[in-house]
Amino acid sequence: MTLSVVIPVFNHGAYITPAVEEISDLGFSCILVDDGSADDTWSILEGLSQRFPNVTLLRHHENRGKGAAVLTGIMEASRQGYDSIIQIDADGQHRIEDLPRFATAAREHPSHLVLGRPRFDESVPRIRYYGRYLTHGLVWLECLSLKIQDSMCGFRVYPIAPVLDLHHQGKIPFRMDFDTEVAVRLFWMGIPVINLDTPVCYPENGWSNFRMFKDNVRLTCMHIRLILGMLLRLPILLFSKRSPRRG
């Protein structure tokens, strides 16, 4: 099983250089997908692609959303012959040295979805910390299971083939609802889940691309359609709870 790192980037040029340097030191290939960033971030990404031979750089000329950027990276990884990708966010929250642990879990369980389970330090905003539990509860309802312990962490490993199947069926959203909806739909497909603890910090003076009104509306719509989807799949989900397949 082979894998590559995929990083969607939108105006996070301040954090991307040390991340790519560390990824290169660890020996991973890396696909950077610029999602319509301003020129200063694009210039940094171009420099990194010229500096590191393990880096592939792709660009959306206008912002299409995190999900669209990750999908572009996944399709490029598939084209390059990889079986899985490790997704990392570009905002400096994730610990790059955890990459080998996630890669080892993926290689030992190549058909699994490997999800980061954040371990926050004191830098996490309290409203975000407690607000996550609303999403956790809805996801547990949508799956009728506690197997997905955090659907929002951007540090994860996807097996490429089932994600592309979902994409070709038109079932993947392109913006901030991507991470949660893909995790739930992969679970519905019977993809087993592994949860790995990983430290998450919020960098000083860091900022998020999350748009409070638009993205909360988008997430609300996502949970409505996932709950409706759960109701349609209810007999299957209940039967799967009695099956040993999910481990």
N, C-alpha and C positions, 0 to 999 in steps of 0.2 A: 504494500500500500504506500502510495506517495502523496505528499501534501505540500501545499504552498500557503503562505500567509497572504491574506487579502485585507487591505486597509482602505476604507472609503474616507476621502478627505474633502472637507468643505471649510476653507478658511482657518485651518488649524496648523498653519505653517510654523508657529512657534514651538510646537511639540514634536513635529514629525522627524526632524533630523536625528535627535538622540535615539528615537525608537528604531529608525532604519539602521543606524549604526550598530545598535545592539542586536537586531535581527540578523544582520550580516555577520557579526562576530559569532553568532550561534550557528551559522551555516545554513539558514533557511533561505529559500527563494521568496520573493516578495512582489506582490502585484499592488501597485498604488493606483487608485481610481480617483482622479480629481473630479469633483461633482460641481463644476462651474465656479471654482474659487476665484477670488480677486487675483490680479497679476502678481502680487508679491508672493503669495503661496504657490502659484504655478511656477514661478521662477525657482523657488526652493526645490520643488519636486523635480523640475528639469535637471537641476544641479545634482540631485541625489541619483537620478537615473543614469547620468553620465559618470558619476563617481563610482557606483556600485554595479558590477556586471550581473548580480543576482536580482536586480530590480527591473520590473516591467512597469512602464508608466502609460496609463490610459487617461483619456479626458472626455468629460461631458462639457460641451461648450456653454451649456446653461444648466442651472441647478435642476435636477430631476428627482432628488430625494435619496436618503440613505439606502433604502431597499434597492433602488435602481442601480446605485453605485456598487453595492455588494453583488448583485446579479451580474453586472458587467464583469466584475472580477472573477466570479464563479465560472462564467462562460469562457473567459480567457484561460483560467486554470484548466478547464476541461480541454480546451483546444491544445494546450501545452502537454496534455497527457496525465494530469494529476487526478487522483481518485477522491481527495478530500481537500478542504481548505480550512485554515484557522483564521477566523475573523477577529480583528482587533480594532477598537475605535481609535481615532486619531487625536483625542483630546487630552492625552497624557494621564488618564485615570488608571490604566492597566499596567501591571508589572511584567515587563517583557521577559524577565528571567523565568517566568512560569511557562513559557512556550514549550520547552522540552517535556514538561509534565503533561501538558495537553496533547502533544504529539505522541507521547508514549501511550496514553490512554486510547488515542485514535488508532494507533497501529495494533494494539492488543485487541481492540474491538472495532474493526473497520466498518461495520454496518451501523454503528451507534451514533447518536447525536450527543456530543459532549458539551455541556453547558457550564459556564462559570457560575459559581455561587459566591457572590461578593461577601467579603469580610471588610466592612467599612472601618475607617479610623475616625478620629474626632473631626476631620475636615468635612464630613458629609453634612449637607444641610438637613436639618431635622424634618422639614416638610417633605423632602424627597425620600428620606429614610422610611418614615411612617406611611407616606403615600404609596410606596411600592406594595404594601401589604394589601391594598385594595385590588391591585392587579393580580397579586398572588392568589387571592381568594377567588377571583373570577376565573383565572386559569385552572385552578383546582376543580372548580365547578364544570368548566368546559371540557375537562379531561376526565372528570369523575375519578381523579387520582391525584396524589401528592408527588408523583414522580418528577414533574417539572418544578423544581424548587425555586428557581428564579428565571423568568422568561425574558427579562429586560436587560440582563448583562450582555454587553457587546463582545465579550471574550468567549468564544465558542468554536467548536469544530463541526462542520457540516460534511456528511458524505454527499458528493456532488450529484450523483445520479437522481436520487429522490427529490432534491431541491429543483433540479431542472424539470423533472416530471411535473411538479406543482406549477412551475412557471409556464410550461407549455399548456397546462390546463387553465391558465388564467387565474390562478388562485393565490397569487402572491402580491401583496400591496407594495408600493414603491417608496413609501416614506417612513415616518417614525413608527408606524404600526408593523413594520416588517419583522423585527426580531421576535415579538410575541406571537404573531400569527403564524409565521413559519414553524416555530417550535410546536405550537398546538397542532397544526396540520400534519407535521411529521409524526407526532405522537399518534394521531388518528390513523395514519398509514401503517402503524405497527412498528415504527422505528424505535428501538430501545433507547433509553436515556441514561446518561452518566452525568452526575453533578460533581464538579470539582471545586473545592474552596480556592479562592484567589483574592488577595488583598486588592482593594480599590480605594484610591484616594482622589480628592478633588484638589487639583493644583491651585496654589494661590494666584489670584487674578485670572483664573480660568473662566471659560464661558461655554455655554451650551448652545447648540443649534435648535434646541427644542423651543417651539413657538407655543406659548401657553394656551392661547385660545384655539388656534387652528389644530394643533396636534392633540389637544384634549378632546375636541370634537371628533377628530379622526379616530382616536383610541376608543371613544364611546361607541362609534359606529362599528368598529372592529369587534368589540365585545358583544354587541347585539347580534351580529351575523354569526359569531362563533357560538354563542348560546343557542341560537336557532339551529346551527349545524350540529351541536351536541344533541339537541332534542331529536333531530332526524336520525342520528347515529346511536341513539340511546340503547337499543337492543345489542348492537355490536359492542359498544363500550362496556356494557354490563357483562356480556359474555367474556370479553377479553380480560376482565378482572379475575376470572376463574381459570384463565389460561396461563401456563408457565412461560409463555414466550417472552413476556416483558421482564422476567427475571426478578 
